[in-house]
Amino acid sequence: MTLPRFYPIFDDVSWLRRMLPLGVKLVQLRIKDQPEDALRVQLSEARDLCTDHGAVLVVNDHWQLAIELGFDWVHLGQEDLDEADVPAIRAAGLKLGLSTHDKAELARALALKPDYVALGPIYPTILKKMKWHQQGIEKLSVWKALVGDIPLVAIGGMSTERAGGAFESGANVVSAVTDITLHDDPEGRVKAWLEVCG
C-alpha cells in the first residue's frame, strides 16, 4: 500500500477546512478532551471534508466513533491499544496505524499486522511530554528493516528541512504537527511540505 508522503496532524476540524484545499491527501485528526457530542460533530465534518477533497482521514484514538461514523482508518498509541478492541476495529474494515518507541512496542504492533507503523519522536518535540527521548534519524533505518513493506511514518520534531533525511533513512511518510500549527504562515508551510514530499 502506498500512502501520501506528507501526513499532518491537527487537533480541530477547522484546520482541515484550511489545509485540504491546498492538496493535503493524508491527515490525522487528534482531538483530546472533548465531550462525545462535540467529537461526533467534528469527526463527521472531517470525514465529509476528506471525502470531498479525495483525502485519507485517520482518526486518533476514538475507534468506537470511527466504526460508528464509517471511517476507513484509526491510529492508536500504545496506551490506546491497552483498551482498544482491535478485533472489532478489524471486523469493521478499518485500517490501523500504530505508534512505537522501542522494540517491545514494535513487536506488539507487528503482531497486530498494522497498516502503518509510526516511530517517534525522531527529534525533540514540544507537542507533549514524553517519557521517550528523541529516537534519532538513524533508528528509522533499523525500524524499516524490521517492518519491511509496512509503511513507516516518522514523527516528532519534523520540519521541511528535516524531511529529506527521514526519507533517506527509510521513512515512507513524514508527519508534522507544530511545524505547521505554530508557524507564522501555516498555509505557506503546508505548501512547502507538499513540495518537499512531492
ROLUMLO-609376 format. One record per residue (C-alpha): residue number from 1; x, y, z; residue in three letters; chain. Coordinates in steps of 0.2 Angstrom, whole numbers. Layout:
BEGIN
> k/east/north/up/r/c
> NUM/X/Y/Z/ALA/A
...
% end
This chain:
BEGIN
> k/east/north/up/r/c
> 1/0/0/0/MET/A
> 2/7/17/-5/THR/A
> 3/2/32/7/LEU/A
> 4/5/50/3/PRO/A
> 5/22/55/10/ARG/A
> 6/16/70/19/PHE/A
> 7/5/67/35/TYR/A
> 8/0/82/45/PRO/A
> 9/-9/80/62/ILE/A
> 10/-22/93/68/PHE/A
> 11/-32/95/84/ASP/A
> 12/-48/103/76/ASP/A
> 13/-58/101/60/VAL/A
> 14/-55/120/57/SER/A
> 15/-38/116/51/TRP/A
> 16/-44/103/38/LEU/A
> 17/-55/117/31/ARG/A
> 18/-40/127/28/ARG/A
> 19/-27/114/23/MET/A
> 20/-37/101/12/LEU/A
> 21/-40/114/-2/PRO/A
> 22/-21/116/-3/LEU/A
> 23/-19/97/-8/GLY/A
> 24/-16/88/8/VAL/A
> 25/-21/70/4/LYS/A
> 26/-17/61/21/LEU/A
> 27/-22/69/38/VAL/A
> 28/-25/64/56/GLN/A
> 29/-37/72/67/LEU/A
> 30/-31/70/85/ARG/A
> 31/-44/78/97/ILE/A
> 32/-42/76/116/LYS/A
> 33/-53/81/130/ASP/A
> 34/-69/85/121/GLN/A
> 35/-87/78/125/PRO/A
> 36/-93/64/114/GLU/A
> 37/-106/75/105/ASP/A
> 38/-93/88/100/ALA/A
> 39/-82/75/94/LEU/A
> 40/-95/67/84/ARG/A
> 41/-99/84/75/VAL/A
> 42/-80/87/72/GLN/A
> 43/-77/69/65/LEU/A
> 44/-92/69/54/SER/A
> 45/-87/86/46/GLU/A
> 46/-69/80/44/ALA/A
> 47/-75/64/36/ARG/A
> 48/-86/74/24/ASP/A
> 49/-72/86/20/LEU/A
> 50/-59/72/16/CYS/A
> 51/-72/64/5/THR/A
> 52/-74/80/-5/ASP/A
> 53/-56/83/-6/HIS/A
> 54/-51/65/-10/GLY/A
> 55/-40/64/6/ALA/A
> 56/-37/49/18/VAL/A
> 57/-43/54/36/LEU/A
> 58/-35/45/51/VAL/A
> 59/-44/46/67/VAL/A
> 60/-33/46/83/ASN/A
> 61/-39/35/97/ASP/A
> 62/-58/36/95/HIS/A
> 63/-60/19/87/TRP/A
> 64/-78/17/93/GLN/A
> 65/-84/33/84/LEU/A
> 66/-73/29/69/ALA/A
> 67/-83/12/67/ILE/A
> 68/-100/21/70/GLU/A
> 69/-96/35/58/LEU/A
> 70/-90/24/44/GLY/A
> 71/-71/29/44/PHE/A
> 72/-58/20/35/ASP/A
> 73/-43/22/47/TRP/A
> 74/-39/24/65/VAL/A
> 75/-22/27/74/HIS/A
> 76/-19/20/91/LEU/A
> 77/-5/24/103/GLY/A
> 78/2/11/114/GLN/A
> 79/-9/17/129/GLU/A
> 80/-24/17/117/ASP/A
> 81/-20/-1/112/LEU/A
> 82/-22/-7/130/ASP/A
> 83/-41/-3/129/GLU/A
> 84/-45/-4/111/ALA/A
> 85/-54/-19/104/ASP/A
> 86/-43/-22/89/VAL/A
> 87/-54/-37/83/PRO/A
> 88/-69/-26/82/ALA/A
> 89/-59/-12/73/ILE/A
> 90/-53/-25/60/ARG/A
> 91/-70/-33/59/ALA/A
> 92/-77/-15/54/ALA/A
> 93/-64/-15/40/GLY/A
> 94/-54/-1/47/LEU/A
> 95/-35/1/43/LYS/A
> 96/-24/3/58/LEU/A
> 97/-9/14/61/GLY/A
> 98/1/11/77/LEU/A
> 99/14/22/87/SER/A
> 100/30/14/93/THR/A
> 101/45/19/103/HIS/A
> 102/55/4/107/ASP/A
> 103/57/-14/100/LYS/A
> 104/45/-21/113/ALA/A
> 105/31/-9/107/GLU/A
> 106/36/-13/89/LEU/A
> 107/34/-32/92/ALA/A
> 108/17/-29/99/ARG/A
> 109/12/-18/84/ALA/A
> 110/19/-30/71/LEU/A
> 111/9/-44/79/ALA/A
> 112/-7/-34/75/LEU/A
> 113/-2/-33/57/LYS/A
> 114/-4/-14/56/PRO/A
> 115/-6/-4/40/ASP/A
> 116/7/8/45/TYR/A
> 117/20/10/60/VAL/A
> 118/25/26/67/ALA/A
> 119/41/29/75/LEU/A
> 120/45/45/86/GLY/A
> 121/49/57/92/PRO/A
> 122/63/57/79/ILE/A
> 123/69/74/86/TYR/A
> 124/64/83/102/PRO/A
> 125/46/88/102/THR/A
> 126/36/102/111/ILE/A
> 127/19/94/107/LEU/A
> 128/18/84/123/LYS/A
> 129/28/77/137/LYS/A
> 130/35/61/133/MET/A
> 131/45/48/143/LYS/A
> 132/54/44/126/TRP/A
> 133/70/54/122/HIS/A
> 134/72/58/104/GLN/A
> 135/75/42/94/GLN/A
> 136/86/50/81/GLY/A
> 137/86/48/62/ILE/A
> 138/97/33/62/GLU/A
> 139/83/22/71/LYS/A
> 140/72/24/56/LEU/A
> 141/84/13/46/SER/A
> 142/83/0/60/VAL/A
> 143/64/1/60/TRP/A
> 144/62/0/41/LYS/A
> 145/72/-16/41/ALA/A
> 146/61/-23/54/LEU/A
> 147/44/-18/47/VAL/A
> 148/48/-22/29/GLY/A
> 149/34/-17/17/ASP/A
> 150/23/-9/30/ILE/A
> 151/24/10/28/PRO/A
> 152/35/18/41/LEU/A
> 153/30/35/47/VAL/A
> 154/42/47/55/ALA/A
> 155/35/59/68/ILE/A
> 156/41/71/81/GLY/A
> 157/51/87/79/GLY/A
> 158/49/85/60/MET/A
> 159/51/100/48/SER/A
> 160/53/103/30/THR/A
> 161/71/104/32/GLU/A
> 162/72/88/41/ARG/A
> 163/60/78/30/ALA/A
> 164/73/73/17/GLY/A
> 165/84/65/30/GLY/A
> 166/70/55/36/ALA/A
> 167/65/49/19/PHE/A
> 168/83/44/16/GLU/A
> 169/84/34/32/SER/A
> 170/69/24/27/GLY/A
> 171/53/33/32/ALA/A
> 172/39/32/19/ASN/A
> 173/29/46/27/VAL/A
> 174/34/61/37/VAL/A
> 175/21/68/50/SER/A
> 176/21/86/56/ALA/A
> 177/11/95/69/VAL/A
> 178/18/111/77/THR/A
> 179/29/114/62/ASP/A
> 180/13/119/54/ILE/A
> 181/1/124/68/THR/A
> 182/14/136/76/LEU/A
> 183/21/143/60/HIS/A
> 184/18/162/56/ASP/A
> 185/10/156/39/ASP/A
> 186/3/139/41/PRO/A
> 187/-4/138/23/GLU/A
> 188/13/143/16/GLY/A
> 189/21/130/27/ARG/A
> 190/9/116/21/VAL/A
> 191/13/121/3/LYS/A
> 192/32/120/7/ALA/A
> 193/29/102/14/TRP/A
> 194/19/97/-1/LEU/A
> 195/33/102/-12/GLU/A
> 196/47/94/-1/VAL/A
> 197/36/77/0/CYS/A
> 198/31/79/-18/GLY/A
% end
